[in-house]
Amino acid sequence: MDRSKPLPSVGKKTVAKKAAEKRYAAEIDALYQTVEASAQSAADVQPPETLGKNGVEAWLRVQAADIHSESAQPIDVDTDLFSQGFDR
C-alpha cells in the first residue's frame, strides 16, 4: 500500500469502500490488466506432445525454464525447485 494514499476510513476505522475503490482505481485496473495478460499467455501454452514420463518431463523442463528465464543455470530435474531459486 502506498503510504501517501492511505485507505479512506469512516467511524471505528472501517474502510470507506467506494472512496477506496475510487482512490485506487488506477492500481486496481493495472492489476486486472496484468491478470488478464497472464491468463492469456497461459492459454497459449501447448500441452506436452506425449503423456509418457519422458514427454511430460521434457515439457515441464521447458515450462520451468520459461518461468525462470532470468537464471543462467540450467534446471536440474533431480534438485528441489526452491533450491534452484524458484521462490525468489
Backbone hydrogen bonds, N-H to C=O, Kabsch-Sander energy under -0.5 kcal/mol:
donor,donor_aa,acceptor,acceptor_aa,energy
3,R,1,M,-0.6
5,K,2,D,-1.8
10,V,14,T,-3.1
13,K,10,V,-0.7
14,T,10,V,-1.0
14,T,11,G,-1.2
16,A,8,P,-2.8
17,K,15,V,-1.2
20,A,16,A,-2.6
21,E,17,K,-2.8
22,K,18,K,-2.1
23,R,19,A,-2.6
24,Y,20,A,-2.4
25,A,22,K,-1.1
28,I,24,Y,-2.6
29,D,25,A,-2.7
30,A,26,A,-2.2
31,L,27,E,-2.1
32,Y,28,I,-2.2
33,Q,29,D,-2.3
34,T,30,A,-2.2
35,V,31,L,-2.4
36,E,32,Y,-2.6
37,A,33,Q,-2.4
38,S,34,T,-2.3
39,A,35,V,-2.6
40,Q,36,E,-2.2
41,S,37,A,-2.3
42,A,38,S,-2.1
43,A,39,A,-1.6
44,D,40,Q,-0.9
45,V,42,A,-1.2
56,V,52,G,-2.7
57,E,53,K,-2.5
58,A,54,N,-2.3
59,W,55,G,-2.1
60,L,56,V,-2.9
61,R,57,E,-2.2
62,V,58,A,-1.9
63,Q,59,W,-2.4
64,A,60,L,-2.9
65,A,61,R,-2.3
66,D,62,V,-2.0
67,I,63,Q,-2.2
68,H,64,A,-2.5
69,S,66,D,-0.9
71,S,68,H,-1.8
77,V,75,I,-0.6
79,T,76,D,-1.8
84,Q,80,D,-0.6
84,Q,81,L,-0.8
85,G,82,F,-1.6
86,F,81,L,-1.9
88,R,85,G,-1.4
